[in-house]
Amino acid sequence: MPDFSTQAVVLRSVDYGDSDKIVTLFTSGYGKISAIAKGAKRSMKRFGGTLELFSLVNVVWSRRRGTGFPFLKEATAIRPPDRIRRNIFKTAYASYWTELIDKWIEKGDRHYATFELLSYVLGRLDDSEIDDSLLSMFFQVKFLALCGFSPNLKVCSVCHKPLDAFFGNRLYFSRIKGGVVCSGCGIHNNRDILLSRGTCKLLLWISNAPSDKALRIRFSGASKEEGTRLLEGFCVYCFNKDFKSLRFLREIRKEK
């Protein structure tokens, strides 16, 4: 069978038998694949520690006859996640992003733009130059857009009144309606998220601005908390999944 070569991010790795691992990779050219890495558990010689979670690697793999796992032949490190591994908060954020992708994207579906997004945010997370929570908001805004779930932050999701015409500075975000709702459009419940007009505008800026400009924006503590609560809650609602990494991230944030 012919060999295939591509860049990939390591999403997940589990032991398989006495000496092997099954590695789930999000690749630039072939989407998500799971491949068997022979000898990866017992020996460092074959892969040299390149299959660490969140690593950006070049891989060579081949399909096997029948329905078995592809065979991972080579893996060469491009960007090991050294700083991520040494910081529990960075590890938690990276785990959340990769779990979102792993649970939403089907094997074999090609998502080059999503691969580029994940590779970019993991690289910036490892740089330690940008606030982790801002980077997570950036990732979630962009990922939701790529999946067709962009939150409506421009007009009331019921009456379509523009954001600037809302009465007062406080408004609600409805997960069910997929966007902001003005005070005149119904009774709000405890599933709706209270936030400021300013937070909405900051999230819109992240959505529309080029990456480097979007990540230079400054959130107040209150806006950061509102934006984080909105996006994480909306991701859980849209994808209808239980993200264990998100539960862990929320727990360690409480203890910070």
C-alpha positions in Angstrom: 0.0 0.0 0.0 1.3 3.5 -0.7 2.6 5.8 2.0 1.0 9.1 2.9 2.8 12.1 4.4 1.2 15.1 6.1 1.4 17.5 9.0 -0.7 16.6 12.1 -1.6 17.6 15.6 -1.7 14.8 18.2 -5.2 14.8 19.7 -5.2 11.6 21.7 -3.1 8.6 22.5 -4.1 5.3 24.2 -2.1 2.1 24.9 -2.8 -0.9 22.7 -1.4 -4.2 23.8 1.9 -4.5 25.5 4.0 -2.2 23.3 1.8 -0.3 20.9 -0.2 2.9 21.0 -3.3 4.0 19.0 -2.7 7.7 18.2 -5.5 10.0 17.0 -4.2 12.7 14.7 -5.8 15.7 13.2 -4.0 16.1 9.9 -3.8 18.9 7.4 -4.4 16.8 4.3 -6.6 13.9 5.4 -8.7 15.1 8.4 -8.8 13.1 11.5 -7.3 9.6 11.5 -6.4 7.0 14.2 -3.3 5.0 13.5 -1.4 2.3 15.3 2.2 3.2 16.4 4.0 -0.1 16.7 6.5 -0.2 19.6 5.7 3.4 20.8 4.8 2.3 24.3 8.0 0.4 25.2 10.7 2.0 23.1 11.6 5.7 22.6 13.8 4.8 19.6 11.1 4.5 17.1 9.2 7.8 17.6 11.5 9.5 20.1 8.8 11.1 22.2 7.3 12.9 19.2 3.8 11.6 19.8 3.1 13.8 22.9 -0.3 15.3 23.1 -0.7 18.7 21.3 2.5 18.2 19.3 2.7 19.4 15.8 4.4 16.7 13.8 5.2 15.4 10.3 3.9 11.9 10.0 4.2 9.1 7.4 1.5 6.5 7.5 0.0 3.8 5.3 -3.4 2.2 5.0 -3.8 -1.4 5.8 -5.8 -3.9 3.9 -9.3 -4.5 5.3 -10.6 -2.5 8.1 -7.7 -2.3 10.5 -6.0 0.8 11.8 -3.6 2.6 9.5 0.0 1.9 10.3 2.1 4.9 11.5 5.6 4.6 10.1 7.3 7.8 11.0 6.7 10.9 13.1 9.1 13.9 13.1 8.6 16.8 15.6 7.9 20.3 14.2 6.8 22.0 17.4 6.8 20.1 20.7 4.5 21.7 23.3 7.2 22.3 25.9 5.6 25.2 27.8 2.1 23.7 27.5 3.2 20.5 29.2 4.8 22.5 32.1 1.7 24.6 32.9 -1.5 23.0 34.2 -3.7 25.9 32.8 -2.2 25.7 29.4 -2.6 21.9 29.4 -6.3 22.3 30.4 -7.0 24.8 27.6 -5.2 22.7 25.0 -7.1 19.7 26.2 -10.4 21.5 25.8 -9.7 22.7 22.3 -8.5 19.3 21.1 -11.5 17.5 22.7 -13.9 19.9 20.9 -12.3 18.9 17.6 -12.0 15.3 18.4 -15.6 14.9 19.4 -17.1 17.0 16.6 -15.1 16.1 13.5 -15.6 12.7 11.9 -12.7 10.6 10.9 -11.6 11.2 7.3 -13.4 14.5 6.9 -11.0 17.1 5.7 -11.0 20.4 7.6 -7.9 22.3 6.5 -9.1 25.6 7.9 -9.8 24.0 11.3 -6.4 22.3 11.3 -4.7 25.7 10.6 -6.7 27.3 13.5 -5.8 24.5 16.0 -2.1 24.6 14.9 -2.1 28.4 15.3 -3.6 28.6 18.7 -1.5 25.8 20.1 1.6 27.6 18.8 0.5 30.9 20.4 -0.4 29.1 23.7 3.1 27.6 23.8 4.6 31.1 23.2 3.2 32.3 26.6 2.8 35.8 25.1 -1.0 36.0 25.1 -3.5 35.6 27.9 -4.7 32.0 27.8 -8.4 32.9 28.3 -8.3 35.4 25.5 -6.7 32.8 23.2 -9.5 30.4 24.2 -12.2 32.9 23.3 -10.5 33.5 20.0 -10.4 29.8 19.3 -14.0 29.2 20.2 -15.3 32.1 18.1 -13.4 30.9 15.1 -14.2 27.3 15.6 -17.9 28.0 16.0 -17.9 30.0 12.8 -16.1 27.1 10.9 -18.8 24.7 12.1 -21.7 27.0 11.1 -22.6 27.9 14.7 -21.5 31.6 14.9 -23.4 33.3 17.7 -25.5 36.2 16.6 -24.2 39.3 18.4 -25.3 42.0 16.0 -29.1 42.2 16.3 -31.8 40.9 18.6 -32.5 37.2 17.6 -36.2 37.8 17.9 -37.1 41.3 16.6 -33.8 42.0 14.7 -33.2 45.3 16.5 -29.6 46.4 16.0 -27.3 46.0 19.0 -26.7 49.8 19.3 -30.5 50.3 19.5 -30.9 48.1 22.6 -32.1 49.9 25.8 -29.4 50.1 28.4 -25.9 48.6 28.5 -26.9 45.1 29.8 -28.5 42.4 27.6 -29.0 38.7 27.4 -27.6 35.9 25.3 -30.0 33.1 24.6 -28.3 29.7 23.7 -31.7 28.4 22.4 -32.1 31.3 20.0 -28.4 31.4 19.2 -27.8 35.1 19.9 -28.5 38.2 21.9 -32.1 39.2 22.8 -33.3 42.6 23.7 -35.2 43.4 26.9 -38.5 43.7 25.0 -38.5 40.2 23.5 -39.7 37.9 26.1 -39.0 36.7 29.6 -35.4 35.6 30.3 -34.7 32.3 32.1 -31.7 31.1 34.1 -30.2 29.5 30.9 -29.8 33.0 29.4 -26.5 34.7 30.0 -26.3 38.3 31.2 -23.6 40.4 29.5 -22.7 43.9 28.5 -23.0 45.6 25.2 -19.2 46.2 25.4 -18.5 42.4 25.7 -20.6 41.8 22.6 -18.6 44.3 20.6 -15.3 42.8 21.8 -16.4 39.4 20.7 -17.5 40.8 17.3 -14.1 42.3 17.0 -12.4 38.9 17.6 -14.7 37.4 15.0 -14.0 39.9 12.3 -10.4 41.1 12.8 -7.3 39.3 11.4 -5.8 37.0 14.0 -2.9 39.2 15.1 -5.1 42.2 15.6 -7.9 40.2 17.3 -5.4 38.9 19.9 -4.1 42.3 20.8 -7.5 43.4 22.2 -7.8 44.0 25.9 -10.7 42.7 27.9 -11.7 43.9 31.4 -12.0 41.3 34.1 -15.8 41.4 33.9 -15.8 41.2 30.1 -13.4 38.3 30.1 -15.6 36.4 32.5 -18.8 37.2 30.5 -17.2 36.2 27.2 -15.8 33.0 28.6 -19.1 32.0 30.1 -21.0 32.7 26.9 -18.7 30.9 24.6 -18.0 27.8 26.7 -21.8 27.4 27.4 -22.7 27.9 23.8 -20.1 25.3 22.6 -21.6 22.8 25.0 -25.1 23.6 23.8 -24.3 23.6 20.1 -22.2 20.4 20.0 -24.4 18.7 22.6 -21.4 16.9 24.2 -20.0 16.5 27.7 -16.5 17.8 27.6 -14.5 16.3 30.5 -11.6 18.7 29.8 -13.9 21.7 30.2 -15.1 20.5 33.6 -11.5 20.2 34.7 -10.6 23.6 33.3 -13.5 25.2 35.2 -12.4 23.4 38.4 -8.9 24.7 38.3 -10.0 28.2 37.5 -12.1 28.2 40.7 -9.0 27.3 42.7 -6.8 30.0 41.0 
